[in-house]
Amino acid sequence: MNDELQNLRNIGKTSAQWLHAVGIHSLDDLRRHGAVGAFLAVHARGFGASRVLLYAIEGALLDIPWTALSPEHKAGLNAKLTAARSDNRS
């Protein structure tokens, strides 16, 4: 089976399975959700995803290794994640 998600940089079998489980099946789906939205969907489903998944998704969207994300970029993602979680609690 040709899995479009597994063909993306940083996305392995388990990450792709988690994304499929929350209805994300393509790069276009991933773009629509964004890194934070996709991460939150996976996390809400109960999968044990760490912040590395957040960075991996962002790297996949930018087509760069997640390790190439600057500390500032990661901090921005973490701030967006915190804000999104706060919005969901309101």
N, C-alpha and C positions, 0 to 999 in steps of 0.2 A: 504494500500500500504506500502511495506517495503522500506523505503528510506535509502539507505546506508549512506548518508551524515548525516541524523538526528541521526543515531546510533553512530556517532563520538562524542567524548567529546567536549564540548563547542559549538557545532553546533545545533542551534534550527531551528524551522520551517521557520522563516523569512530568516535566513542566508542560509539555504538549498535552499529556493526558489530563492534567489539572485544568488547563485552559479549555480543552474540549468539553470537560464535565460542566463548565459554567457557560457553555454556548459560544465560545470563541474558537472558530475553526479556520480562520484565514488571517492574512496580514491586514486585510481591510477591516475585519472584525476587531483585530488588536488595535488598529489605529483609531477606530471609533471609540473604544473603551479608554484608550490611553494607558500608560503604564500604571498609574495609580488606580484607575478604575478596574483594570484587569486584576491587579494584585488584591484589591479589596474583595472582588468577586470570588477569587480563589480562597482567600482567607475566610470569608464568610461561609464558604461551603465546608469548612472544617479541615482543610488540608493544612499540614504543618509547614507552610511556606515561611521562609525567613526573608529578611529584607534583600537578600541576594537575588531572590526572584524578582523583586521590584526593579533592581538595577539591571538584571538580565533582560527583562522585558524592555526597559528603556534603551538598553544597548541594541536590542533586536530592532527596535523602531528606528534607531539612528544608524543601524548597520555598522556598529563598532563593538569591540569587546567590552563587556561591562566593566572590566578592570581599568579601561581607559576613561571612564567617567571621572571628572575631577571631584575633589572633595566638595567643592561649592555646588556642583550639579547634584551630587548625592544629597547634600543638605537641603537643596531646593525641593527635591523629590520627597524627602522626609517631612518637610514643612507642609507640602501639599497633602501628604498622607495624613498628617495630624489634623489639618484643617478639614479634610473630607470625613475623617472619623468623628470630629466634633459636630459637623453638619448633620451626620447621620444620627447623632444622639439627641439632637434638638427636636 
